[in-house]
Each structure stands twice: as C-alpha cells, then as structure tokens.
Amino acid sequence: MKYLTYIFRNARRNPVRSLLTIASTSICLFLMMILVSFFAIRDDVLASARIQNRIISISANGFLPAGMMPIARVQEIRQLEGVFAVSQLHWYGGKYQEEILPFAQFGVDPDSVFTVLSELTIPADQLRAFQETKNGCVVGRKLAEDKGFTIGDSLPLKGDLYPVSLDLKICGIYDGPSHRNLRMCLFNWEYLDEGLKRTASRTSSASLPSSGRGSGNAGMIYIKCKNSDVMAGVCKTIDDLYRNSDFPTRTLVEEAFGKVVEEMLGDMKGMIRAIGLAVVFSLLCVAGNAMAMSMRERTSELAVLKAIGFTKGRVLFLVLTESVLVAGLGGALGSLGCKGLFELVDISKYTAGFLPVFFIPWNVALQGLAVSLFVGFASGFVPAVRAANLSVVDGLRRVV
C-alpha cells in the first residue's frame, strides 16, 4: 500500500495517453457487454421457463407464412392425457399509428391464455372483461407505461402481414416478473379470424393469401402440462398424431423452442466469440504500446530505483500494478458503467418485442472487469520484465 502514491503518480505522468488507454478499454468493453448480455439474458429467461412445464407445437414446415396450424388442433390437444391448459398464440404484426417498430401482438384464447402463461397476472375483473369482449385486448404493464394506455382506451392496429385491421379495446393490463415480456398485446384470436373470413369472402380465389395467412390458423400452440414427467410423452404424442396429415407438427419444450428461434439468427454466438477475441487482442496492442512508451520515457528513473536498492521483484510489481490499474479503470467504466446505464435506461421498448427485457447480468459485468484486468496484466508483463532486468549502468547512460 505504501507504493500506491508512486503508482498513481506514474499513471498520471502522461494524462492524455492514460486517458486514451482508459477510454479505448472502456468503449470496447461497453460494446462487448451489450453483445454478450443478449445471449446471457436469453439463456437465463429460457432456463427460468423450465418450471412452467410448457411445450410449444409449431408447423413442421416452419413459421408463417410457410406453416399452418389448424385451429381445430387446439381442442384436440386439450383432450390429450397430461395436458393441463392450451392456447393458440398467433402473431399479428400490425402497425400502431406511424410507428416503424410496433410492439408484439398475439391472437390468443382469452379463457386459457393466463392459465398457460401462469407467471403473468391480471385482476379477475379485467380478465373477465377481456373474455367477454370480442374486440377486447390486454396489454403488458410496461407497454401501458410506454404508450400511456389505460383501461377502456381504443387500440387501432393496421394490418401489415394480414389484410385485416383491428380496432381493439383495452380491457386490462397484465403484470409479471421483470424477466418476462411485459410489452405484449394479447387479443381475442376469433376477432382476427372473423376479419380474415370476411376478407376472403370479398376476394377472388386467385388472389387469396396462402394457407399460412388465411383464416383458421392457430399460428403456434402453447401447451401447459400437468408436470414435467409427461412433457416428453405429450410432445411425441402430438407429433405422432399429425405426422401423416397435411400439416405435420414439430413439438418442443419451451427452452428448446427458444434455441430454435435463436438458431434462426445464424451462428451469432460464434461470431460474438470471434469479435470478443479480436477486441481483447486489440486492447492488448493498445495497452501494451502505451506501457512500452511509458517505460521507455522512464528508463533513467527505473535505473535510479534499482541503484538505491529496489529489487527486480519490486520493480516488476510496480510496473505491473500500474498497467493493471490503468486497464482496470477502463474495465470498471466500460463493464460496470454499462450495467449501471442499462439499469437506468430501458432499451427493450425500442425493439418491437424482439428483446422483451434487456439488462447487463452481474456475471457478465464481472467477466468484463476480469478481462480488463487480464489485459492490464498481459500488456504490462513484457515491459515490466524488461524494466526489472534493466542494467543500472545502461539505464543511466541511455538518452531518451
């Protein structure tokens, strides 16, 4: 501890260089925290879904518009042994006012959706109003806060994926854990289906939308099982039941379904790992160059230290500590600063439901800080060894 004043003084010897090194470290780690947290959050959310005992059945042909899940299957699956509750979840994708990135909207079964999504809560009177109102909908608490929605408001949605616009009425506001999607709009699936049927009756068969976009499509079916022991069996039963039909299914547990959606993004994890390695290498070059220049400027000073009795180990310690200090300050600003910023600023409302929640987990922030300390140690090791092995005579006569 008695050498801290000396170490701090050396770190401030060239303030511009030190500040640039700290800034480059913090900015790089700030951006890396965002990329790494994207997958860390998804893994945490998917892992937390295990206790819900949910499985999801989708078309074996993929999502809309290629896939079709006939709505009759909701009732058929509801009768299977081991099934506790079932609801369709049909993506609508309408536009609200002039927004380019609308919030997530799903057509559901009002009578069962909050039994399936049991972690979401809604007052009983609001749920009853939702069930009794054909054009009714419920919105998440965060969505209501973002848009200023209140119960009884009109919520017009302009059809984009579908040739049907919806004039919804907000009947309730649901809430739930902070890691769940509280920015959805859930409306009665039958209201959309009736609109699609009316549109089909006015349109010639030649211009009708594909079956994936037509009426009678459940989109995907969320199934809550009675317990985790029956989930694998129910998945197999559903897929076997429709294997030879016109619309075969692919049924997965909720966590596996999340992985499938993630795979649609490509090998993003591999790309982020590659980017991370490139960032660490770049930081090593920047920090290493800064320390090498600093040591070169202080050759005579290091020789004096050794001349008055400083050992090789002590000189090594002083130089390494200075390097770790500078890089660690950058890491603290980048990783911990990133976490603090996203605790205050909620960016998930700008992602149209793609990121229902976004934050920097503590383990990711601490990993970023550890990376910065490693960068400080690795970048300062060679200059520190050279300084420790510097000859007193060579150091005193060297002209800088």
CORLIN-V683410 format. One record per pair of residues at least 4 apart in sequence whose C-alpha atoms are under 6 Angstrom apart, sorted by the first residue. I is the first residue (numbers start at 0). J is the second residue. D is the distance in Angstrom with one decimal. If there is no record, write none. Layout:
i	j	d
I	J	D
I	J	D
//
This chain:
i	j	d
6	321	5.7
14	18	5.9
18	22	5.9
21	329	4.2
24	329	5.0
25	29	5.9
25	329	4.4
25	330	5.4
25	332	5.5
25	333	3.8
26	333	5.9
28	32	6.0
28	333	5.2
28	334	6.0
29	333	4.4
29	334	5.6
29	337	5.6
32	36	5.8
36	40	5.8
36	359	5.7
42	46	6.0
45	254	5.0
52	223	5.8
52	224	5.5
52	227	5.4
53	222	5.5
53	223	4.4
53	224	6.0
53	253	5.7
54	222	5.2
54	251	5.5
54	252	4.1
54	253	5.1
55	220	5.7
55	221	4.8
55	250	5.5
55	251	5.4
56	219	5.8
56	220	5.1
56	249	5.7
56	250	4.1
57	219	4.9
57	248	5.6
57	249	5.4
58	66	5.1
58	67	5.8
58	68	6.0
58	248	4.5
58	249	5.9
59	247	5.5
59	248	4.6
59	249	4.9
60	66	5.0
61	66	5.1
62	66	5.1
63	211	5.7
64	211	4.6
64	212	6.0
65	211	5.8
66	211	5.4
67	211	4.9
67	216	5.9
68	216	5.3
68	217	5.2
68	218	5.7
69	215	5.7
69	216	4.9
69	217	5.8
70	215	5.3
70	216	5.4
70	217	4.7
72	76	5.8
77	85	5.9
81	224	5.8
81	225	5.5
82	224	4.5
82	225	5.8
83	223	5.5
83	224	5.0
83	225	5.1
84	115	5.7
84	222	6.0
84	223	5.2
85	221	5.8
85	222	4.6
86	108	5.4
86	111	6.0
86	112	5.5
86	220	5.9
86	221	5.4
87	107	5.3
87	217	5.3
87	219	5.8
87	220	4.4
87	221	6.0
88	105	5.7
88	106	5.7
88	107	5.1
88	219	5.4
88	220	5.9
89	105	5.0
89	106	4.8
89	217	5.7
89	218	4.4
90	105	4.7
91	104	5.6
91	105	5.7
93	156	5.3
93	157	5.1
93	158	4.7
93	159	5.3
94	101	5.7
94	156	5.4
94	157	5.0
95	156	5.1
100	351	5.2
101	351	5.1
102	351	4.4
102	352	5.6
103	183	5.0
103	352	5.1
104	183	5.8
104	184	4.7
104	185	6.0
105	185	5.1
106	185	6.0
106	186	5.0
106	187	5.4
106	188	4.0
107	187	5.4
107	188	4.9
108	112	5.6
109	130	5.2
112	116	6.0
113	117	5.4
115	223	5.3
119	174	5.7
119	175	4.5
120	173	5.5
120	174	5.2
120	175	5.8
121	173	4.6
125	170	5.9
125	171	4.8
128	170	5.9
129	135	5.3
129	170	5.3
134	167	5.1
134	190	6.0
135	167	5.6
135	168	4.8
135	169	5.9
135	170	5.8
136	168	5.9
136	169	5.0
136	170	5.7
136	185	5.4
136	186	4.2
137	169	5.6
137	170	5.7
137	171	4.7
137	172	5.4
137	184	5.8
137	185	5.3
138	172	5.0
138	183	5.7
138	184	4.5
139	172	5.5
139	173	5.0
139	181	4.3
139	182	4.8
139	183	5.5
140	172	5.8
140	173	5.9
140	174	5.5
140	181	5.8
141	181	5.4
141	182	5.6
142	182	4.4
143	147	5.4
143	148	4.5
150	169	5.3
150	170	5.5
150	171	5.7
151	169	5.2
152	168	5.9
152	169	5.5
153	167	5.8
153	168	4.6
154	167	4.8
154	168	5.7
155	165	5.8
155	166	4.4
155	167	5.7
156	164	5.7
156	165	5.1
157	164	4.5
158	162	5.6
158	163	5.0
158	164	4.5
180	355	4.7
189	193	6.0
192	214	5.2
195	214	5.4
208	212	5.7
208	213	6.0
234	250	5.3
235	239	6.0
236	240	6.0
238	242	5.7
238	248	5.4
241	247	5.0
242	247	4.9
251	255	5.9
251	256	5.7
271	275	5.9
282	286	5.9
283	287	5.6
283	374	5.7
283	378	5.4
284	288	6.0
286	378	5.7
287	378	4.2
291	382	5.7
298	394	5.5
299	394	5.1
299	395	5.1
302	391	4.6
302	394	5.0
302	395	6.0
304	309	5.5
305	309	4.6
311	387	4.6
314	387	5.5
315	383	5.0
315	387	5.4
316	320	5.9
318	383	5.3
319	379	5.4
319	383	6.0
320	324	5.9
322	375	5.0
322	379	5.3
323	327	5.6
323	372	5.6
323	375	4.0
323	376	5.5
326	371	5.5
326	375	4.9
327	371	5.4
327	372	5.2
330	334	5.7
330	368	4.9
330	371	4.9
331	335	5.2
331	368	5.9
332	336	4.8
333	337	5.8
334	364	5.0
334	367	5.5
335	364	5.9
338	359	5.0
341	358	5.7
347	354	5.4
347	355	5.8
347	356	5.4
347	357	5.8
350	354	5.9
373	377	6.0
374	378	5.8
375	379	6.0
376	380	5.9
379	383	5.9
390	394	6.0
393	397	6.0
//
